[in-house]
Amino acid sequence: MTHVSPAQKQSGTTLYGGKGSRRITVRDISAAKERGEKWPMLTAYDAMTASVFDQAGIPVMLVGDSMGNCHLGYETTVPVTMDEIALLSAAVVRGTQRALIVGDLPFGSYQEGPVQALRNATRLVKEAGVGAVKLEGGERSAHQIELLVQSGIPVMAHVGLTPQSVNAFGGYPVQGRGEEAAQQLLRDAKAVQDAGAFAVVLELVPAELAAEVTRSLHIPTVGIGAGPDCDAQVLVWTDMAGMTDGRVPRFVRQYAQLRQTLGDAARAFAEDVVGGAYPADEHSFH
């Protein structure tokens, strides 16, 4: 891993920890790959949470269709609509000043072809103010990526396990195991690079294969369940912060237990109300 000097951080040239006042762009992402700098990405779905992550220095946030599972109560990402993505993406943009905000294109918003993809991606750029969009698929989505990039919309690609295809996969299996599957994943990654994507998410891919893909590409790889050798790592923030109830995926590390903390706070508030301790005189007007 390349060492990032304090001078680089102070000058704002690093993605994480940089002090620049402008929005991070895809050119900054490309430069980080050239420097060998690793960087973090988190999902965000509302202005308040996004502002916390922005102040913490997270350089890239994804308004992911994972909102379906995390915030909207759906069992999968498939039901998420363009209206929902647009609404929440705009909130995240309003809550941030420095981070590059990437808006997800939900299932059914680009599969018809490049023209449909351009129409919906343009909506996210114009209405929500995102700096880039993300869509799933390798070779099968190359034409969509190509038209978007030619039209001035940066695209983050997504290969490996693509959650919008849960019904076709029959679940969420690791992708790229076996020689034939590994070669297809490599072809997919190179296809999205050739189409103009500025980065590619690798989800649920064997670590060795993800490392090979990362070495083979000149664009950054963003790993989620893809081992330590990707250029960047992304987690769904509710998984990362311990808000998710029940079992979390094997690749998740929980850095807090916010579900427990929030539950404790709610119970303490309720007990104070029931017991008459809140509101006290200092919380009242006279």
VENRA-V425231 format. One record per residue. N is the residue number from 0. RES is the residue in three letters. PHI is phi in radians with two decimals (none if undefined). BURIAL is # if it has 16 or more other ideal C-beta (glycine too) atoms within 10 Angstrom, else .. Layout:
<<N RES PHI BURIAL> <N RES PHI BURIAL>>
//
This chain:
<<0 MET none .> <1 THR -1.21 .> <2 HIS -1.33 .> <3 VAL -1.76 #> <4 SER -1.37 .> <5 PRO -1.01 .> <6 ALA -1.14 .> <7 GLN -1.10 .> <8 LYS -1.09 .> <9 GLN -1.13 .> <10 SER -1.33 .> <11 GLY 1.48 #> <12 THR -1.45 #> <13 THR -1.56 #> <14 LEU -1.31 #> <15 TYR -1.54 #> <16 GLY 1.55 .> <17 GLY -1.23 #> <18 LYS -1.94 .> <19 GLY -1.10 .> <20 SER -1.69 .> <21 ARG -1.60 .> <22 ARG -1.13 .> <23 ILE -1.21 #> <24 THR -2.13 .> <25 VAL -1.14 #> <26 ARG -1.15 .> <27 ASP -1.13 #> <28 ILE -1.12 #> <29 SER -1.09 .> <30 ALA -1.13 .> <31 ALA -1.11 #> <32 LYS -1.08 #> <33 GLU -1.11 .> <34 ARG -1.39 .> <35 GLY 1.35 .> <36 GLU -1.50 #> <37 LYS -1.49 #> <38 TRP -2.56 #> <39 PRO -1.73 #> <40 MET -2.37 #> <41 LEU -2.21 #> <42 THR -1.37 #> <43 ALA -2.67 #> <44 TYR -2.35 #> <45 ASP -2.66 .> <46 ALA -1.15 #> <47 MET -1.16 .> <48 THR -1.10 #> <49 ALA -1.07 #> <50 SER -1.14 #> <51 VAL -1.10 .> <52 PHE -1.17 #> <53 ASP -1.09 #> <54 GLN -1.18 .> <55 ALA -1.37 .> <56 GLY 1.65 #> <57 ILE -1.11 #> <58 PRO -1.45 #> <59 VAL -2.37 #> <60 MET -2.17 #> <61 LEU -1.88 #> <62 VAL -1.49 #> <63 GLY -1.48 #> <64 ASP -1.24 #> <65 SER -1.04 #> <66 MET -0.96 #> <67 GLY -1.02 #> <68 ASN -1.34 #> <69 CYS -1.47 #> <70 HIS -2.23 .> <71 LEU -1.83 #> <72 GLY 1.44 .> <73 TYR -1.41 .> <74 GLU -1.36 .> <75 THR -2.38 #> <76 THR -1.44 #> <77 VAL -1.02 #> <78 PRO -1.27 .> <79 VAL -1.04 #> <80 THR -1.86 .> <81 MET -1.08 #> <82 ASP -1.04 .> <83 GLU -1.18 #> <84 ILE -1.07 #> <85 ALA -1.12 #> <86 LEU -1.09 .> <87 LEU -1.31 #> <88 SER -1.10 #> <89 ALA -1.08 #> <90 ALA -1.12 #> <91 VAL -1.13 #> <92 VAL -1.05 #> <93 ARG -1.12 .> <94 GLY -1.51 #> <95 THR -2.26 #> <96 GLN -2.18 .> <97 ARG -1.96 #> <98 ALA -1.18 #> <99 LEU -1.34 #> <100 ILE -1.78 #> <101 VAL -1.91 #> <102 GLY -1.70 #> <103 ASP -1.34 #> <104 LEU -1.58 #> <105 PRO -1.32 #> <106 PHE -0.99 #> <107 GLY 1.57 .> <108 SER -1.75 #> <109 TYR -2.57 #> <110 GLN -1.18 #> <111 GLU -1.16 .> <112 GLY 2.58 .> <113 PRO -1.02 #> <114 VAL -1.16 .> <115 GLN -1.08 .> <116 ALA -1.06 #> <117 LEU -1.13 #> <118 ARG -1.05 .> <119 ASN -1.35 #> <120 ALA -1.15 #> <121 THR -1.06 .> <122 ARG -1.06 #> <123 LEU -1.14 #> <124 VAL -1.23 #> <125 LYS -1.35 .> <126 GLU -1.44 .> <127 ALA -1.69 #> <128 GLY 1.45 .> <129 VAL -1.18 #> <130 GLY -1.63 #> <131 ALA -2.90 #> <132 VAL -2.18 #> <133 LYS -2.19 #> <134 LEU -2.49 #> <135 GLU -1.61 #> <136 GLY 1.91 #> <137 GLY -1.68 #> <138 GLU -0.99 #> <139 ARG -1.19 .> <140 SER -1.92 #> <141 ALA -1.09 #> <142 HIS -1.17 .> <143 GLN -1.11 #> <144 ILE -1.07 #> <145 GLU -1.05 #> <146 LEU -1.18 #> <147 LEU -1.05 #> <148 VAL -1.14 #> <149 GLN -1.08 .> <150 SER -1.55 .> <151 GLY 1.66 .> <152 ILE -1.94 #> <153 PRO -1.14 #> <154 VAL -2.21 #> <155 MET -1.71 #> <156 ALA -1.57 #> <157 HIS -2.66 #> <158 VAL -2.27 #> <159 GLY 1.56 #> <160 LEU -1.28 #> <161 THR -1.95 #> <162 PRO -1.02 #> <163 GLN -1.13 #> <164 SER -1.70 .> <165 VAL -0.98 #> <166 ASN -1.22 .> <167 ALA -1.33 .> <168 PHE -1.31 .> <169 GLY 1.28 .> <170 GLY 2.48 .> <171 TYR -2.26 #> <172 PRO -1.38 .> <173 VAL -1.06 #> <174 GLN -1.89 #> <175 GLY 1.58 #> <176 ARG -1.45 .> <177 GLY 1.62 .> <178 GLU -1.09 .> <179 GLU -1.13 .> <180 ALA -1.17 .> <181 ALA -1.15 #> <182 GLN -1.15 .> <183 GLN -1.15 #> <184 LEU -1.15 #> <185 LEU -1.08 #> <186 ARG -1.10 .> <187 ASP -1.09 #> <188 ALA -1.13 #> <189 LYS -1.23 #> <190 ALA -1.14 #> <191 VAL -1.25 #> <192 GLN -1.11 #> <193 ASP -1.10 .> <194 ALA -1.34 #> <195 GLY 1.98 #> <196 ALA -1.04 #> <197 PHE -1.57 #> <198 ALA -2.86 #> <199 VAL -2.46 #> <200 VAL -1.39 #> <201 LEU -1.98 #> <202 GLU -1.97 #> <203 LEU 0.87 #> <204 VAL -2.20 #> <205 PRO -0.91 #> <206 ALA -1.01 .> <207 GLU -1.15 .> <208 LEU -1.21 #> <209 ALA -1.07 #> <210 ALA -1.13 #> <211 GLU -1.13 #> <212 VAL -1.07 #> <213 THR -1.05 #> <214 ARG -1.19 .> <215 SER -1.43 .> <216 LEU -1.80 #> <217 HIS -1.70 .> <218 ILE -1.72 #> <219 PRO -1.20 #> <220 THR -1.80 #> <221 VAL -2.05 #> <222 GLY -1.58 #> <223 ILE -2.52 #> <224 GLY 1.23 #> <225 ALA -2.27 #> <226 GLY 1.40 #> <227 PRO -1.54 .> <228 ASP -1.66 #> <229 CYS -1.20 #> <230 ASP -1.25 #> <231 ALA -2.50 #> <232 GLN -2.33 #> <233 VAL -2.24 #> <234 LEU -2.35 #> <235 VAL -1.20 #> <236 TRP -1.12 #> <237 THR -1.20 #> <238 ASP -1.23 #> <239 MET -1.02 #> <240 ALA -1.70 #> <241 GLY 1.30 #> <242 MET -1.59 #> <243 THR -1.25 #> <244 ASP -1.49 .> <245 GLY 1.44 .> <246 ARG -1.28 .> <247 VAL -1.95 #> <248 PRO -1.04 .> <249 ARG -1.00 .> <250 PHE -1.36 .> <251 VAL -1.44 #> <252 ARG -1.93 .> <253 GLN -1.62 .> <254 TYR -1.73 .> <255 ALA -2.80 .> <256 GLN -2.22 .> <257 LEU -1.18 #> <258 ARG -1.08 .> <259 GLN -1.14 .> <260 THR -1.07 .> <261 LEU -1.18 .> <262 GLY -1.11 .> <263 ASP -1.07 .> <264 ALA -1.12 .> <265 ALA -1.11 .> <266 ARG -1.16 .> <267 ALA -1.11 .> <268 PHE -1.06 .> <269 ALA -1.07 .> <270 GLU -1.15 .> <271 ASP -1.15 .> <272 VAL -1.15 .> <273 VAL -1.11 .> <274 GLY -1.50 .> <275 GLY 1.45 .> <276 ALA -1.41 .> <277 TYR -2.34 .> <278 PRO -1.45 .> <279 ALA -1.56 .> <280 ASP -1.04 .> <281 GLU -1.21 .> <282 HIS -1.76 .> <283 SER -1.98 .> <284 PHE -1.89 .> <285 HIS -2.29 .>>
//
